[in-house]
Amino acid sequence: MNPSEKGQRYARIFRKAGIFLGKGNIARAVDVLKEGQSLAEQLGDSSMARRFAAEIVAAAKTPTPR
């Protein structure tokens, strides 16, 4: 997979997670970010795997709207 394709896949995952966060669906956003982390690990991209891990922590701390 070339770097452009990899970047596009990561961007798609972040957008999808952002949509779920915007709708208040924290659990689904975390699931999507975990999928991204898994993808990055499979591709041997440790820096992106760490970024996804950090985003998972941040998303899990997001308060649920009432």
mmCIF file as gemmi writes it, N, C-alpha and C atoms, coordinates in Angstrom:
data_model
loop_
_atom_site.group_PDB
_atom_site.id
_atom_site.type_symbol
_atom_site.label_atom_id
_atom_site.label_alt_id
_atom_site.label_comp_id
_atom_site.label_asym_id
_atom_site.label_entity_id
_atom_site.label_seq_id
_atom_site.pdbx_PDB_ins_code
_atom_site.Cartn_x
_atom_site.Cartn_y
_atom_site.Cartn_z
_atom_site.occupancy
_atom_site.B_iso_or_equiv
_atom_site.pdbx_formal_charge
_atom_site.auth_seq_id
_atom_site.auth_asym_id
_atom_site.pdbx_PDB_model_num
ATOM 1 N N . MET Axp A 1 ? 0.867 -1.173 0 1 0 ? 1 A 1
ATOM 2 C CA . MET Axp A 1 ? 0 0 0 1 0 ? 1 A 1
ATOM 3 C C . MET Axp A 1 ? 0.911 1.233 0 1 0 ? 1 A 1
ATOM 4 N N . ASN Axp A 2 ? 0.656 2.115 -0.942 1 0 ? 2 A 1
ATOM 5 C CA . ASN Axp A 2 ? 1.502 3.305 -1.006 1 0 ? 2 A 1
ATOM 6 C C . ASN Axp A 2 ? 1.085 4.322 0.066 1 0 ? 2 A 1
ATOM 7 N N . PRO Axp A 3 ? 1.973 5.258 0.38 1 0 ? 3 A 1
ATOM 8 C CA . PRO Axp A 3 ? 1.678 6.228 1.461 1 0 ? 3 A 1
ATOM 9 C C . PRO Axp A 3 ? 0.394 7.027 1.243 1 0 ? 3 A 1
ATOM 10 N N . SER Axp A 4 ? 0.067 7.327 -0.001 1 0 ? 4 A 1
ATOM 11 C CA . SER Axp A 4 ? -1.149 8.085 -0.285 1 0 ? 4 A 1
ATOM 12 C C . SER Axp A 4 ? -2.393 7.287 0.096 1 0 ? 4 A 1
ATOM 13 N N . GLU Axp A 5 ? -2.417 6.016 -0.266 1 0 ? 5 A 1
ATOM 14 C CA . GLU Axp A 5 ? -3.563 5.16 0.077 1 0 ? 5 A 1
ATOM 15 C C . GLU Axp A 5 ? -3.682 4.994 1.585 1 0 ? 5 A 1
ATOM 16 N N . LYS Axp A 6 ? -2.531 4.835 2.24 1 0 ? 6 A 1
ATOM 17 C CA . LYS Axp A 6 ? -2.53 4.672 3.685 1 0 ? 6 A 1
ATOM 18 C C . LYS Axp A 6 ? -3.101 5.925 4.348 1 0 ? 6 A 1
ATOM 19 N N . GLY Axp A 7 ? -2.656 7.081 3.905 1 0 ? 7 A 1
ATOM 20 C CA . GLY Axp A 7 ? -3.146 8.342 4.459 1 0 ? 7 A 1
ATOM 21 C C . GLY Axp A 7 ? -4.639 8.517 4.248 1 0 ? 7 A 1
ATOM 22 N N . GLN Axp A 8 ? -5.122 8.114 3.081 1 0 ? 8 A 1
ATOM 23 C CA . GLN Axp A 8 ? -6.551 8.216 2.793 1 0 ? 8 A 1
ATOM 24 C C . GLN Axp A 8 ? -7.357 7.303 3.707 1 0 ? 8 A 1
ATOM 25 N N . ARG Axp A 9 ? -6.859 6.106 3.965 1 0 ? 9 A 1
ATOM 26 C CA . ARG Axp A 9 ? -7.576 5.185 4.854 1 0 ? 9 A 1
ATOM 27 C C . ARG Axp A 9 ? -7.608 5.738 6.28 1 0 ? 9 A 1
ATOM 28 N N . TYR Axp A 10 ? -6.461 6.266 6.739 1 0 ? 10 A 1
ATOM 29 C CA . TYR Axp A 10 ? -6.425 6.846 8.084 1 0 ? 10 A 1
ATOM 30 C C . TYR Axp A 10 ? -7.389 8.031 8.182 1 0 ? 10 A 1
ATOM 31 N N . ALA Axp A 11 ? -7.388 8.883 7.179 1 0 ? 11 A 1
ATOM 32 C CA . ALA Axp A 11 ? -8.271 10.049 7.189 1 0 ? 11 A 1
ATOM 33 C C . ALA Axp A 11 ? -9.732 9.628 7.241 1 0 ? 11 A 1
ATOM 34 N N . ARG Axp A 12 ? -10.086 8.606 6.474 1 0 ? 12 A 1
ATOM 35 C CA . ARG Axp A 12 ? -11.458 8.103 6.465 1 0 ? 12 A 1
ATOM 36 C C . ARG Axp A 12 ? -11.859 7.602 7.854 1 0 ? 12 A 1
ATOM 37 N N . ILE Axp A 13 ? -10.943 6.91 8.513 1 0 ? 13 A 1
ATOM 38 C CA . ILE Axp A 13 ? -11.222 6.382 9.854 1 0 ? 13 A 1
ATOM 39 C C . ILE Axp A 13 ? -11.424 7.532 10.837 1 0 ? 13 A 1
ATOM 40 N N . PHE Axp A 14 ? -10.557 8.556 10.79 1 0 ? 14 A 1
ATOM 41 C CA . PHE Axp A 14 ? -10.701 9.694 11.694 1 0 ? 14 A 1
ATOM 42 C C . PHE Axp A 14 ? -12.008 10.445 11.436 1 0 ? 14 A 1
ATOM 43 N N . ARG Axp A 15 ? -12.387 10.601 10.167 1 0 ? 15 A 1
ATOM 44 C CA . ARG Axp A 15 ? -13.66 11.28 9.858 1 0 ? 15 A 1
ATOM 45 C C . ARG Axp A 15 ? -14.838 10.481 10.395 1 0 ? 15 A 1
ATOM 46 N N . LYS Axp A 16 ? -14.805 9.171 10.192 1 0 ? 16 A 1
ATOM 47 C CA . LYS Axp A 16 ? -15.895 8.308 10.662 1 0 ? 16 A 1
ATOM 48 C C . LYS Axp A 16 ? -16.015 8.395 12.186 1 0 ? 16 A 1
ATOM 49 N N . ALA Axp A 17 ? -14.883 8.345 12.881 1 0 ? 17 A 1
ATOM 50 C CA . ALA Axp A 17 ? -14.902 8.458 14.343 1 0 ? 17 A 1
ATOM 51 C C . ALA Axp A 17 ? -15.437 9.827 14.761 1 0 ? 17 A 1
ATOM 52 N N . GLY Axp A 18 ? -15.051 10.865 14.041 1 0 ? 18 A 1
ATOM 53 C CA . GLY Axp A 18 ? -15.522 12.211 14.346 1 0 ? 18 A 1
ATOM 54 C C . GLY Axp A 18 ? -17.029 12.347 14.205 1 0 ? 18 A 1
ATOM 55 N N . ILE Axp A 19 ? -17.574 11.683 13.213 1 0 ? 19 A 1
ATOM 56 C CA . ILE Axp A 19 ? -19.033 11.715 13.021 1 0 ? 19 A 1
ATOM 57 C C . ILE Axp A 19 ? -19.729 11.073 14.22 1 0 ? 19 A 1
ATOM 58 N N . PHE Axp A 20 ? -19.204 9.919 14.649 1 0 ? 20 A 1
ATOM 59 C CA . PHE Axp A 20 ? -19.805 9.263 15.81 1 0 ? 20 A 1
ATOM 60 C C . PHE Axp A 20 ? -19.657 10.112 17.072 1 0 ? 20 A 1
ATOM 61 N N . LEU Axp A 21 ? -18.497 10.738 17.239 1 0 ? 21 A 1
ATOM 62 C CA . LEU Axp A 21 ? -18.318 11.617 18.406 1 0 ? 21 A 1
ATOM 63 C C . LEU Axp A 21 ? -19.293 12.781 18.358 1 0 ? 21 A 1
ATOM 64 N N . GLY Axp A 22 ? -19.478 13.347 17.174 1 0 ? 22 A 1
ATOM 65 C CA . GLY Axp A 22 ? -20.407 14.459 17.017 1 0 ? 22 A 1
ATOM 66 C C . GLY Axp A 22 ? -21.839 14.085 17.352 1 0 ? 22 A 1
ATOM 67 N N . LYS Axp A 23 ? -22.178 12.836 17.122 1 0 ? 23 A 1
ATOM 68 C CA . LYS Axp A 23 ? -23.526 12.357 17.435 1 0 ? 23 A 1
ATOM 69 C C . LYS Axp A 23 ? -23.64 11.869 18.875 1 0 ? 23 A 1
ATOM 70 N N . GLY Axp A 24 ? -22.523 11.92 19.611 1 0 ? 24 A 1
ATOM 71 C CA . GLY Axp A 24 ? -22.554 11.479 21.005 1 0 ? 24 A 1
ATOM 72 C C . GLY Axp A 24 ? -22.398 9.988 21.18 1 0 ? 24 A 1
ATOM 73 N N . ASN Axp A 25 ? -22.062 9.272 20.118 1 0 ? 25 A 1
ATOM 74 C CA . ASN Axp A 25 ? -21.897 7.824 20.19 1 0 ? 25 A 1
ATOM 75 C C . ASN Axp A 25 ? -20.424 7.508 20.455 1 0 ? 25 A 1
ATOM 76 N N . ILE Axp A 26 ? -20.024 7.68 21.715 1 0 ? 26 A 1
ATOM 77 C CA . ILE Axp A 26 ? -18.629 7.54 22.116 1 0 ? 26 A 1
ATOM 78 C C . ILE Axp A 26 ? -18.143 6.106 21.912 1 0 ? 26 A 1
ATOM 79 N N . ALA Axp A 27 ? -18.949 5.135 22.301 1 0 ? 27 A 1
ATOM 80 C CA . ALA Axp A 27 ? -18.534 3.731 22.196 1 0 ? 27 A 1
ATOM 81 C C . ALA Axp A 27 ? -18.219 3.356 20.757 1 0 ? 27 A 1
ATOM 82 N N . ARG Axp A 28 ? -19.06 3.78 19.837 1 0 ? 28 A 1
ATOM 83 C CA . ARG Axp A 28 ? -18.818 3.445 18.418 1 0 ? 28 A 1
ATOM 84 C C . ARG Axp A 28 ? -17.588 4.174 17.893 1 0 ? 28 A 1
ATOM 85 N N . ALA Axp A 29 ? -17.389 5.415 18.315 1 0 ? 29 A 1
ATOM 86 C CA . ALA Axp A 29 ? -16.197 6.163 17.903 1 0 ? 29 A 1
ATOM 87 C C . ALA Axp A 29 ? -14.928 5.461 18.387 1 0 ? 29 A 1
ATOM 88 N N . VAL Axp A 30 ? -14.947 4.996 19.625 1 0 ? 30 A 1
ATOM 89 C CA . VAL Axp A 30 ? -13.794 4.273 20.166 1 0 ? 30 A 1
ATOM 90 C C . VAL Axp A 30 ? -13.557 2.994 19.376 1 0 ? 30 A 1
ATOM 91 N N . ASP Axp A 31 ? -14.625 2.285 19.019 1 0 ? 31 A 1
ATOM 92 C CA . ASP Axp A 31 ? -14.483 1.063 18.214 1 0 ? 31 A 1
ATOM 93 C C . ASP Axp A 31 ? -13.816 1.36 16.872 1 0 ? 31 A 1
ATOM 94 N N . VAL Axp A 32 ? -14.232 2.431 16.233 1 0 ? 32 A 1
ATOM 95 C CA . VAL Axp A 32 ? -13.66 2.821 14.94 1 0 ? 32 A 1
ATOM 96 C C . VAL Axp A 32 ? -12.184 3.171 15.106 1 0 ? 32 A 1
ATOM 97 N N . LEU Axp A 33 ? -11.848 3.903 16.153 1 0 ? 33 A 1
ATOM 98 C CA . LEU Axp A 33 ? -10.453 4.262 16.395 1 0 ? 33 A 1
ATOM 99 C C . LEU Axp A 33 ? -9.602 3.023 16.69 1 0 ? 33 A 1
ATOM 100 N N . LYS Axp A 34 ? -10.181 2.043 17.38 1 0 ? 34 A 1
ATOM 101 C CA . LYS Axp A 34 ? -9.463 0.794 17.635 1 0 ? 34 A 1
ATOM 102 C C . LYS Axp A 34 ? -9.198 0.048 16.329 1 0 ? 34 A 1
ATOM 103 N N . GLU Axp A 35 ? -10.156 0.102 15.412 1 0 ? 35 A 1
ATOM 104 C CA . GLU Axp A 35 ? -9.947 -0.505 14.093 1 0 ? 35 A 1
ATOM 105 C C . GLU Axp A 35 ? -8.78 0.192 13.385 1 0 ? 35 A 1
ATOM 106 N N . GLY Axp A 36 ? -8.716 1.511 13.508 1 0 ? 36 A 1
ATOM 107 C CA . GLY Axp A 36 ? -7.62 2.266 12.923 1 0 ? 36 A 1
ATOM 108 C C . GLY Axp A 36 ? -6.282 1.905 13.542 1 0 ? 36 A 1
ATOM 109 N N . GLN Axp A 37 ? -6.271 1.74 14.843 1 0 ? 37 A 1
ATOM 110 C CA . GLN Axp A 37 ? -5.045 1.353 15.534 1 0 ? 37 A 1
ATOM 111 C C . GLN Axp A 37 ? -4.588 -0.027 15.06 1 0 ? 37 A 1
ATOM 112 N N . SER Axp A 38 ? -5.519 -0.937 14.933 1 0 ? 38 A 1
ATOM 113 C CA . SER Axp A 38 ? -5.205 -2.278 14.455 1 0 ? 38 A 1
ATOM 114 C C . SER Axp A 38 ? -4.64 -2.236 13.035 1 0 ? 38 A 1
ATOM 115 N N . LEU Axp A 39 ? -5.256 -1.429 12.172 1 0 ? 39 A 1
ATOM 116 C CA . LEU Axp A 39 ? -4.779 -1.277 10.799 1 0 ? 39 A 1
ATOM 117 C C . LEU Axp A 39 ? -3.347 -0.747 10.794 1 0 ? 39 A 1
ATOM 118 N N . ALA Axp A 40 ? -3.092 0.285 11.582 1 0 ? 40 A 1
ATOM 119 C CA . ALA Axp A 40 ? -1.753 0.876 11.633 1 0 ? 40 A 1
ATOM 120 C C . ALA Axp A 40 ? -0.727 -0.153 12.11 1 0 ? 40 A 1
ATOM 121 N N . GLU Axp A 41 ? -1.103 -0.953 13.098 1 0 ? 41 A 1
ATOM 122 C CA . GLU Axp A 41 ? -0.192 -1.988 13.581 1 0 ? 41 A 1
ATOM 123 C C . GLU Axp A 41 ? 0.076 -3.033 12.505 1 0 ? 41 A 1
ATOM 124 N N . GLN Axp A 42 ? -0.961 -3.425 11.767 1 0 ? 42 A 1
ATOM 125 C CA . GLN Axp A 42 ? -0.792 -4.402 10.68 1 0 ? 42 A 1
ATOM 126 C C . GLN Axp A 42 ? 0.126 -3.867 9.596 1 0 ? 42 A 1
ATOM 127 N N . LEU Axp A 43 ? 0.064 -2.562 9.365 1 0 ? 43 A 1
ATOM 128 C CA . LEU Axp A 43 ? 0.881 -1.941 8.332 1 0 ? 43 A 1
ATOM 129 C C . LEU Axp A 43 ? 2.272 -1.563 8.839 1 0 ? 43 A 1
ATOM 130 N N . GLY Axp A 44 ? 2.531 -1.819 10.118 1 0 ? 44 A 1
ATOM 131 C CA . GLY Axp A 44 ? 3.834 -1.512 10.695 1 0 ? 44 A 1
ATOM 132 C C . GLY Axp A 44 ? 4.067 -0.033 10.912 1 0 ? 44 A 1
ATOM 133 N N . ASP Axp A 45 ? 2.989 0.722 11.068 1 0 ? 45 A 1
ATOM 134 C CA . ASP Axp A 45 ? 3.066 2.171 11.236 1 0 ? 45 A 1
ATOM 135 C C . ASP Axp A 45 ? 2.888 2.513 12.717 1 0 ? 45 A 1
ATOM 136 N N . SER Axp A 46 ? 3.985 2.412 13.471 1 0 ? 46 A 1
ATOM 137 C CA . SER Axp A 46 ? 3.897 2.573 14.923 1 0 ? 46 A 1
ATOM 138 C C . SER Axp A 46 ? 3.504 3.99 15.341 1 0 ? 46 A 1
ATOM 139 N N . SER Axp A 47 ? 3.912 4.998 14.586 1 0 ? 47 A 1
ATOM 140 C CA . SER Axp A 47 ? 3.548 6.363 14.974 1 0 ? 47 A 1
ATOM 141 C C . SER Axp A 47 ? 2.043 6.586 14.853 1 0 ? 47 A 1
ATOM 142 N N . MET Axp A 48 ? 1.431 6.058 13.814 1 0 ? 48 A 1
ATOM 143 C CA . MET Axp A 48 ? -0.029 6.197 13.678 1 0 ? 48 A 1
ATOM 144 C C . MET Axp A 48 ? -0.752 5.324 14.692 1 0 ? 48 A 1
ATOM 145 N N . ALA Axp A 49 ? -0.201 4.173 15.013 1 0 ? 49 A 1
ATOM 146 C CA . ALA Axp A 49 ? -0.819 3.33 16.04 1 0 ? 49 A 1
ATOM 147 C C . ALA Axp A 49 ? -0.85 4.075 17.366 1 0 ? 49 A 1
ATOM 148 N N . ARG Axp A 50 ? 0.241 4.788 17.689 1 0 ? 50 A 1
ATOM 149 C CA . ARG Axp A 50 ? 0.267 5.591 18.921 1 0 ? 50 A 1
ATOM 150 C C . ARG Axp A 50 ? -0.731 6.738 18.849 1 0 ? 50 A 1
ATOM 151 N N . ARG Axp A 51 ? -0.873 7.338 17.679 1 0 ? 51 A 1
ATOM 152 C CA . ARG Axp A 51 ? -1.832 8.439 17.524 1 0 ? 51 A 1
ATOM 153 C C . ARG Axp A 51 ? -3.262 7.946 17.737 1 0 ? 51 A 1
ATOM 154 N N . PHE Axp A 52 ? -3.579 6.789 17.143 1 0 ? 52 A 1
ATOM 155 C CA . PHE Axp A 52 ? -4.914 6.221 17.357 1 0 ? 52 A 1
ATOM 156 C C . PHE Axp A 52 ? -5.12 5.906 18.836 1 0 ? 52 A 1
ATOM 157 N N . ALA Axp A 53 ? -4.096 5.37 19.505 1 0 ? 53 A 1
ATOM 158 C CA . ALA Axp A 53 ? -4.211 5.056 20.934 1 0 ? 53 A 1
ATOM 159 C C . ALA Axp A 53 ? -4.505 6.324 21.736 1 0 ? 53 A 1
ATOM 160 N N . ALA Axp A 54 ? -3.816 7.411 21.398 1 0 ? 54 A 1
ATOM 161 C CA . ALA Axp A 54 ? -4.056 8.679 22.096 1 0 ? 54 A 1
ATOM 162 C C . ALA Axp A 54 ? -5.471 9.188 21.836 1 0 ? 54 A 1
ATOM 163 N N . GLU Axp A 55 ? -5.94 9.044 20.613 1 0 ? 55 A 1
ATOM 164 C CA . GLU Axp A 55 ? -7.303 9.483 20.28 1 0 ? 55 A 1
ATOM 165 C C . GLU Axp A 55 ? -8.348 8.629 20.993 1 0 ? 55 A 1
ATOM 166 N N . ILE Axp A 56 ? -8.06 7.349 21.186 1 0 ? 56 A 1
ATOM 167 C CA . ILE Axp A 56 ? -8.979 6.468 21.913 1 0 ? 56 A 1
ATOM 168 C C . ILE Axp A 56 ? -9.13 6.959 23.348 1 0 ? 56 A 1
ATOM 169 N N . VAL Axp A 57 ? -8 7.295 23.974 1 0 ? 57 A 1
ATOM 170 C CA . VAL Axp A 57 ? -8.031 7.805 25.348 1 0 ? 57 A 1
ATOM 171 C C . VAL Axp A 57 ? -8.821 9.111 25.407 1 0 ? 57 A 1
ATOM 172 N N . ALA Axp A 58 ? -8.56 10 24.462 1 0 ? 58 A 1
ATOM 173 C CA . ALA Axp A 58 ? -9.255 11.287 24.443 1 0 ? 58 A 1
ATOM 174 C C . ALA Axp A 58 ? -10.755 11.108 24.22 1 0 ? 58 A 1
ATOM 175 N N . ALA Axp A 59 ? -11.119 10.217 23.306 1 0 ? 59 A 1
ATOM 176 C CA . ALA Axp A 59 ? -12.544 9.991 23.023 1 0 ? 59 A 1
ATOM 177 C C . ALA Axp A 59 ? -13.245 9.372 24.224 1 0 ? 59 A 1
ATOM 178 N N . ALA Axp A 60 ? -12.568 8.485 24.906 1 0 ? 60 A 1
ATOM 179 C CA . ALA Axp A 60 ? -13.179 7.832 26.064 1 0 ? 60 A 1
ATOM 180 C C . ALA Axp A 60 ? -13.44 8.826 27.191 1 0 ? 60 A 1
ATOM 181 N N . LYS Axp A 61 ? -12.689 9.921 27.224 1 0 ? 61 A 1
ATOM 182 C CA . LYS Axp A 61 ? -12.882 10.952 28.246 1 0 ? 61 A 1
ATOM 183 C C . LYS Axp A 61 ? -13.957 11.961 27.861 1 0 ? 61 A 1
ATOM 184 N N . THR Axp A 62 ? -14.431 11.897 26.619 1 0 ? 62 A 1
ATOM 185 C CA . THR Axp A 62 ? -15.435 12.85 26.142 1 0 ? 62 A 1
ATOM 186 C C . THR Axp A 62 ? -16.75 12.624 26.879 1 0 ? 62 A 1
ATOM 187 N N . PRO Axp A 63 ? -17.295 13.681 27.485 1 0 ? 63 A 1
ATOM 188 C CA . PRO Axp A 63 ? -18.576 13.52 28.187 1 0 ? 63 A 1
ATOM 189 C C . PRO Axp A 63 ? -19.709 13.243 27.201 1 0 ? 63 A 1
ATOM 190 N N . THR Axp A 64 ? -20.623 12.42 27.628 1 0 ? 64 A 1
ATOM 191 C CA . THR Axp A 64 ? -21.784 12.088 26.803 1 0 ? 64 A 1
ATOM 192 C C . THR Axp A 64 ? -22.809 13.214 26.912 1 0 ? 64 A 1
ATOM 193 N N . PRO Axp A 65 ? -23.268 13.745 25.754 1 0 ? 65 A 1
ATOM 194 C CA . PRO Axp A 65 ? -24.274 14.817 25.804 1 0 ? 65 A 1
ATOM 195 C C . PRO Axp A 65 ? -25.589 14.324 26.383 1 0 ? 65 A 1
ATOM 196 N N . ARG Axp A 66 ? -26.284 15.226 27.049 1 0 ? 66 A 1
ATOM 197 C CA . ARG Axp A 66 ? -27.574 14.832 27.655 1 0 ? 66 A 1
ATOM 198 C C . ARG Axp A 66 ? -28.708 15.419 26.892 1 0 ? 66 A 1
